[in-house]
């Protein structure tokens, strides 16, 4: 199966960021204020972006998450990292543990980015 090559500097940066995340691994945790822990999609996206930036040593990327993350072990969601050139990279988030109101989760970027649509 041929591997798509990314040709722009921004796409290369996106691939390098993904490789860094895959090699190092990444996890996060956030404390929330409700009785049923739930992390809003905006806060999740911000936390994922911060963790990816700190893991890769690159600027904080643009990340969006489509839904809130329920504080239940095993819950997963998919977020999207978008590079400046419009290429995207999927990011999986999985809840690993919940300690009271603190949600701990792992973050894993996909192996390959999708090119920008014209």
N, C-alpha and C positions, 0 to 999 in steps of 0.2 A: 504494500500500500504506500503510495508516494506521500511524502510529508510536504505540506505547503510551506513555502519559504516566505518570510516576512521581509519586506525590502526597505521600509522606512525606518528612520532612527527611532521614532516613537513606537513603532511596532516592535523593534528590537528591544527597546527598553521594557515593553510589556512582557516579552518573552523572557528577558533576563529576570524581571521581577517574579514571574511565575516559577522559573527555575529555582530562584532563591527560596521561595516559599516551599517548594516541594522538597528541596534538600534539607532545609532547616526545620521545617514543620512550624506550626503556628497554632496558638490557642489563645483564648481570651476568657475573661469573666467580667460580669457586670452585676451589680446589685440593683434590684428593682424594688419599688415601694408597695406593690399590691400583695394581697394574700395568696393569689395564684400568680406566681412569678411569670412575667411575660416581658419581653424586650421589644420595644417598638421597632418597626422596620427602619426608621431614620436613625435611631440610636445604634441599631445593629450595623447598618451600613457604615456609620462613622467609626464604630469600634473595629470593624473588619479593615477599613482603610488605614486606621492608625496602626493596627497590628502588622499589616502587610508592609507599610512604610518602615516600621521599626525593624522588621525581620530582614528586609532587603536593603536598607540603607538608602532608599530612594524617596523622592517626595511623595506625600500622601496622594494616592490615586483617587479617581472618581469612581465610587462604588454605590450601587443601588441594590436594595433588597425589596422584593415584591410583597412581603408579608411580615407580620410580627413573628417573633420566635417564642414559642411556648416553652416554659421552664419545665420540661419533662424529659427525662433521660431517653435518648434515642431520637428525639425530634430533629428533623433536618429541614433545611431550606436551601435555596440556590440564590446567590447574589451574582451581580454582573459588574465586572471592572471594565470601564471604557477608557481607552487611551485617547490622547489628543487627536490622533488621525482617524478615530472612529472605530478602530478594531476593538473587539471585546474578548474578554476572558471570563469563563464561568468560575465561580467560587462556591464550594460546598461548605455549609456550616452544620455541625452536628453537636447537639447537647450531650456532654459527657457526664455531667453530674449537676445536681442542684443542692445547695447548702443553704437552707432557709430561703432567703430572698436573693441569693447569689446564684446566677446561672453561669456554669463553666461550659465552654464549647471549644471544639477544634475547627480549624479553618484549613481547607485544602483547595488550592487552585488547580484548574484543569491543566493537562499536559500541553495543549496547544490553544492558540488564540484563533478567533474567527476574524477574517479580514473585514475591513470597513465596507459597508454597502455604498454603492455610488448613487 
